[in-house]
């Protein structure tokens, strides 16, 4: 890769928004357990996602997180909202699947606990 290309890619900032729930059930993969053929399978309860949630907007570049912000309750996220952030807003496909996977199965009491650093 040419030096100009490296510089170009290092200048890219991307971001997206994600809902962070007070509780988001584990995926089947996360909750799987190994059992022998003679051991009865464990009973699994089906849990529902919590209605308590907050939206996180995060921007990052090749070095890591550039800016993160929780959207105030009842605030509409639209072009005007993003203009106020003064950051390049392209969809991010790398960070959020990993972040959502880490949040699955965790319990939070309220929105302020979700938003703790």
N, C-alpha and C positions, 0 to 999 in steps of 0.2 A: 504494500500500500504506500502510495506517495505521501510525503510529509504534508502536502496541502490537504489531502484527504483526511489524514489523522487530525489535523487542526480543525477541519470542517466538522467531523464527527464529535470532537470534544466540545464543540460549541452548541450542540443540540440539547435543548431542554424539552422534556416531554412530561406529560402529567395526565391525571384522570381523577375521577371521584369514585368513592366506594362507600357503601353503607357498612357501618360497624354496629353490630347488634349486641345488646346486653347478654344474649345467649344465642348462638347459632350452632345447631347440633353437629356432631362429628359426621364426617362422611362414612360410608360403609368401609372404605379402605382404612380410615383412621381407627375405627372401632373394631376391626377384625381381630380375632384371637385364634391362636393355634391350639387345636385340641387333637388328642389322639383318636383313633377310630373307635375305641371303647368308651371314651368320655362323652357324656351327653353334651349336646350343643348348649351354650348359655342362652337364656331367654333375653331378648332385646326389646327394650321399650322404645316406642316411637315418640320422640320429643318434637315440639314445635319451636320455631324461631320466636324469639322474644319480640314484643311490640316496641320495646324501648330500643331506640337506635339513634345514631348520629352520623352525619355525612362527613367524611374526611376527603379533602382535596390535597393532593400531594404532587410536587414537581421534582424531577430529578434529572441529572445529567450523567455523563460517564464517570464522574467522581462520587456520585451518591445523591442524597436528598438535598435539594436547593431550597425548597419552601414547603411547609405543610400548614394546613389550616382546617379547623373544624368549622363547618357552616353553621351559623346561628340558627336556632329553631325557627321554623316557619319562613325561612329566607328562601327565595326562589333562585335557583342557580341557572342563569341564562347568560347571554353575551354581555350584558351590562355588569353582572357580577364578576365575570372573568376580566373585563376591562379594568375593574377596580383593583384586581390583583397585580396587574402590570407584569405578567409572565407569559411566555409562549405556551399555548395550550393545545398540544397534540395528544391523541389517544395513546395511552401506555398499555402495552400488552404483557410486559415482563413482570412488573412489580405486583400487581393486584392479585393474580392467581396465588402467588406465594403468600401474600399478606392474608388473604381470605382463608387459606389452608391453615395458617398459624392460629387464626381466631376461632376456628371451628372447635366446639367442645368446651370453650372457656365460658365461665359465668361472671357477669358483672352486675353490681347492685343497681347502678343508675348510669346516666350519660356521663356524669363527671368522672366516674371510675373508668369508663371506656376511654376518655380523653386524656387520662394521666400519661405523662411521657414514659 
